[in-house]
Amino acid sequence: MTERIINMNEAENLSNVPIEVMDENDPQNIFSNTNRDFVLNLKTTYAPVSSEGFHRSIEGQKAIAGLISAKFAGLLRMGVLDVGFGQNIHLISTLAKQGINACAIDIRRDSTWEAVADSTRMGEFNEKPFLHEPRKETDFEGIEIFSGSIARMSNERSHLRSRKFGLILFNGSWHSTGNNYTVYRDNQGFGESVDKMTTLRGCVGHLAENGLIGIVSPRYAYHGEGYPYGDWPVEKEEFARLFLKLQSLGAKRFFMIGLSREGFDAVYKRSYENVDEKRKQVWAWRTDVSVVKRKLDNFRDSFPAKLPNEFHQLTRLDALFAQF
């Protein structure tokens, strides 16, 4: 199956919904830090490590949990499902310690769960995925750990079939670096991918009343691998298409987190000034860097569907939450 693209006519027919924008001036925004320089890297694939994110930062993951619990405290009482957590048990563990009904799911085999207590060992289990309906594997420090594919969450044999959550969170796993089997690959790793629209629709069916689907950029995941500067227009387009999909599925409110035009321009100017002078003498590099910024500045005109004005208040999106 291929990912369904919403066209301009469909987008214009979608009803307007309230949108709350959180930019770098909001003290709760722990993502869009204007003190961190951009790495003006033009590599056209995922960078190994994003300097703007939370690579191997346990404190960064705790900070994400803090933002979520402060912003959506009432909803979290209905439970949180952390999808594709990989080596990062830290975020969901922080929520569990607050007394929240915490669940986490990843694709790995049964044997991986002995590594949950020591997340540094997770890399030992990079075997070919064994995909199946979600099933409970163990309890760990107040967290229910499941294995399986999120696309099969509603299947008859799924242990999550009757569960509802206040938040289903994709912390760097929706727009992932490489194949995130938990989210959208429903095979033995060599065949056809599940339509992400189908996955989203299934998640909506497992939300409690007023529940949320949350998507965080992969640069803020524990693996810290995110889009390099050269691919930020691509990331914004993926967020835009995701916004339209969530709206078409009935989202009634959105929360967007990111850098405003003013904040982005200030960091860009400082980052450019801090680049080595020899590099700045390379005409091709200067041209390419300016082209990327121009694409972001002109995103409203280039994206083939109408988006709300609030979406364009942010030059770079770092996280998106949709309430149903």
SULNORNOR-V191557 format. One record per residue. N is the residue number from 1. RES is the residue in one small letter. SS is DSSP state (2 for helix, 1 for strand, 0 for the rest). PHI is phi as a letter, one per 30 degrees, with the letter a starting at -180 (* if undefined). Layout:
N	RES	SS	PHI
N	RES	SS	PHI
This chain:
1	m	0	*
2	t	0	c
3	e	0	d
4	r	0	d
5	i	0	c
6	i	0	d
7	n	0	d
8	m	2	d
9	n	2	d
10	e	2	d
11	a	2	d
12	e	2	d
13	n	2	d
14	l	0	d
15	s	0	d
16	n	0	d
17	v	0	b
18	p	1	d
19	i	1	b
20	e	1	c
21	v	1	c
22	m	1	c
23	d	0	c
24	e	0	d
25	n	0	d
26	d	0	d
27	p	0	d
28	q	0	d
29	n	0	d
30	i	0	c
31	f	0	d
32	s	0	d
33	n	0	d
34	t	0	d
35	n	0	d
36	r	0	c
37	d	0	d
38	f	0	d
39	v	0	c
40	l	0	d
41	n	0	c
42	l	0	c
43	k	0	e
44	t	0	c
45	t	0	b
46	y	1	d
47	a	0	d
48	p	0	e
49	v	0	b
50	s	0	c
51	s	0	d
52	e	0	d
53	g	0	c
54	f	0	c
55	h	0	e
56	r	0	h
57	s	0	c
58	i	2	d
59	e	2	d
60	g	2	d
61	q	2	d
62	k	2	d
63	a	2	d
64	i	2	d
65	a	2	e
66	g	2	d
67	l	2	d
68	i	2	d
69	s	2	d
70	a	2	d
71	k	2	d
72	f	0	b
73	a	2	e
74	g	2	d
75	l	2	d
76	l	2	d
77	r	0	d
78	m	0	d
79	g	0	j
80	v	1	b
81	l	1	c
82	d	1	c
83	v	1	c
84	g	0	i
85	f	0	d
86	g	0	h
87	q	0	d
88	n	0	c
89	i	0	c
90	h	2	d
91	l	2	d
92	i	2	d
93	s	2	d
94	t	2	d
95	l	2	d
96	a	2	d
97	k	0	d
98	q	0	d
99	g	0	i
100	i	0	d
101	n	0	d
102	a	1	c
103	c	1	b
104	a	1	b
105	i	1	b
106	d	1	b
107	i	0	d
108	r	0	d
109	r	0	d
110	d	2	e
111	s	2	d
112	t	2	d
113	w	2	d
114	e	2	d
115	a	2	c
116	v	0	e
117	a	0	d
118	d	0	b
119	s	2	d
120	t	2	d
121	r	2	c
122	m	2	e
123	g	2	d
124	e	2	d
125	f	2	c
126	n	0	d
127	e	0	d
128	k	0	e
129	p	0	e
130	f	0	c
131	l	0	c
132	h	0	a
133	e	0	d
134	p	0	e
135	r	1	b
136	k	1	d
137	e	1	c
138	t	1	a
139	d	1	c
140	f	1	b
141	e	0	h
142	g	0	i
143	i	1	c
144	e	1	d
145	i	1	c
146	f	1	c
147	s	1	c
148	g	0	k
149	s	0	c
150	i	2	d
151	a	2	d
152	r	2	c
153	m	0	d
154	s	0	c
155	n	0	d
156	e	0	e
157	r	0	c
158	s	0	d
159	h	0	d
160	l	0	c
161	r	0	e
162	s	0	c
163	r	0	d
164	k	0	b
165	f	1	b
166	g	1	d
167	l	1	b
168	i	1	c
169	l	1	c
170	f	1	c
171	n	1	d
172	g	0	i
173	s	0	c
174	w	0	d
175	h	0	c
176	s	0	c
177	t	0	d
178	g	0	j
179	n	0	d
180	n	0	c
181	y	2	d
182	t	2	d
183	v	2	d
184	y	2	b
185	r	1	c
186	d	0	c
187	n	0	a
188	q	0	d
189	g	0	j
190	f	0	b
191	g	0	b
192	e	0	d
193	s	1	d
194	v	0	d
195	d	0	d
196	k	2	d
197	m	2	d
198	t	2	d
199	t	2	d
200	l	2	d
201	r	2	d
202	g	2	d
203	c	2	d
204	v	2	e
205	g	0	d
206	h	0	c
207	l	1	c
208	a	1	d
209	e	1	e
210	n	1	i
211	g	1	d
212	l	1	b
213	i	1	c
214	g	1	c
215	i	1	b
216	v	1	c
217	s	0	e
218	p	2	d
219	r	2	d
220	y	2	c
221	a	0	d
222	y	0	d
223	h	0	d
224	g	0	i
225	e	0	c
226	g	0	b
227	y	1	d
228	p	0	d
229	y	2	e
230	g	2	d
231	d	2	c
232	w	2	d
233	p	2	d
234	v	2	d
235	e	2	d
236	k	2	d
237	e	2	d
238	e	2	d
239	f	2	d
240	a	2	d
241	r	2	d
242	l	2	d
243	f	2	e
244	l	2	d
245	k	2	d
246	l	2	d
247	q	2	d
248	s	2	d
249	l	0	d
250	g	0	j
251	a	0	e
252	k	0	c
253	r	1	a
254	f	1	b
255	f	1	b
256	m	1	c
257	i	1	b
258	g	1	l
259	l	1	c
260	s	1	d
261	r	2	e
262	e	2	d
263	g	2	d
264	f	2	d
265	d	2	d
266	a	2	d
267	v	2	d
268	y	2	d
269	k	2	d
270	r	2	d
271	s	2	d
272	y	2	d
273	e	2	d
274	n	0	d
275	v	0	d
276	d	0	e
277	e	2	e
278	k	2	d
279	r	2	d
280	k	2	d
281	q	0	d
282	v	0	d
283	w	2	d
284	a	2	d
285	w	2	d
286	r	2	e
287	t	2	d
288	d	2	d
289	v	2	d
290	s	2	d
291	v	2	d
292	v	2	d
293	k	2	d
294	r	2	d
295	k	2	d
296	l	2	d
297	d	2	d
298	n	0	c
299	f	2	e
300	r	2	e
301	d	2	d
302	s	2	c
303	f	0	d
304	p	0	d
305	a	0	a
306	k	0	d
307	l	0	c
308	p	0	d
309	n	2	e
310	e	2	d
311	f	2	d
312	h	2	d
313	q	2	d
314	l	1	c
315	t	1	d
316	r	1	b
317	l	1	c
318	d	1	c
319	a	1	a
320	l	1	b
321	f	1	b
322	a	1	c
323	q	1	c
324	f	0	b
